[in-house]
Amino acid sequence: YIDALVKNGKQVVTCEKGALGNYFPELEPWMEKIGCSAAVGGGTRLLSWLRERLTPGTKEIHLIINGTLNYIFDGLSKGRAQDEVIGEAKRLGYAEPGAQSALEVMNAESCKDVPMKTAVLLNTCGFGKIRAKNINAQRISEMSLKKLVREATFRRYIVSITKESDEEDVVGGFRFKIGEWHVSGGFKDRTQNPLFLQLVPPGVNNAALVYGNDGTYILAGPGAGPTPTVLGGIIPDIRN
């Protein structure tokens, strides 16, 4: 649909992740006609902010781009029951459609939504070209889920894009290299990196942290649900 519209001179504003996550090389010639800021970061306009913040001196980028998982773990860290907080996330429209059990919700968000958003971000922010279907995220097992619930106080799903590769305490997720950048995602121990302690927002928010020679910059805001998504696309980043 996007391909047909832009080739007929129509502008497109979308929050859909699959097209730019899996078919960016085919759509790249038409990016001047495609507004995609709502695809990653909800109402934060994270993609345009990150493009402006990247410099040759950038060393590390750390991201929370799934507000649903952040919401769940924020609730678990406050002592709320697993079924209660995940049920609430589903009821409020934060969770991926079709996911029912706690394990299904966790895997839908961590193995489907996050790789898609990571691919969109890498493609549109100039890190290189990748197809989301080639990002192999490790599924969460029942045993891993129990571990995550026990350790919810200090674990969050964080995506990192760094110049150097580091060993990390992580559950699930993925790891690969694109160009000069090392990309990793998963339920990470937020106490293992001082930058993580500055990154994690409360509730359903998303956040991005850029660290480099010129300092540390942080963006945070609502990242899941219909209202932030719609607001993220109201002012499309279409340049023509």
C-alpha positions, 0 to 999 in steps of 0.5 A: 500500500505504501509503495503504491501511494508514494509512487503515485505522488501521495504522502504517507503518515504511518505508525505501522512497523512492518514495511520500514522494518522489513522493506526499507531498501525498497522504500528508501527512494521514497522516504521524503514522502513517508512520515514514520515518527509514530512507528517508534517512541509513541508521542516522543518523536524519538526518530527525529530527535535521535537523527539530530543528536547523532554526531561523529563523537557518539559512542553509546545509544540506549533505548527503551522502545517498548512501553508495554514491557516497561509498564509491566516491569514498573508494576512488578517492581512495585510488588504488583502481581504478574497477572494483575499488571499484565491484565491491566496492560492488555485492558488499556490497549498497550499489549500486542493484539492476540496475546493472551497469557503472560508468556504470550504477551512477553514474547509478542512484545520482546520477539516481535515488537522490539525487533521491528522497532529496532529495525525501523530505527536503524534503517531510518536513522542511518546506522545501516540497512537490516530486515526485522525478520533477520533479527533473531530474538530469543524467546522467553521460557516459563523458567525465564519468566519466573526469573524475570518476575523475581528480578523485576526490580532491576531488570528492564528491556533495553536496546543498546547501540554502541561502538564497542561490544560489552558482556552483559547480564541479559535475559532473552533478546538479541545481539548483532553487528551493523556497520561499525555498531554493536546492537543488543537488546534484552531484559538487562540488569540496569545496575550494570551500566551507570547510563542505564540508571539515568535511562529507565522511565516510569510507567508506559513511557519510552526513553532514549539516551545518547552518550558521546564526546559532547555529553549525555542527552536524554529523551523520555515520554509516553510510548504506548497506547493509541493517544501517544501514537496518534500524537506522534504522527500528527506533525509528520516528518515529511520534508516535501 
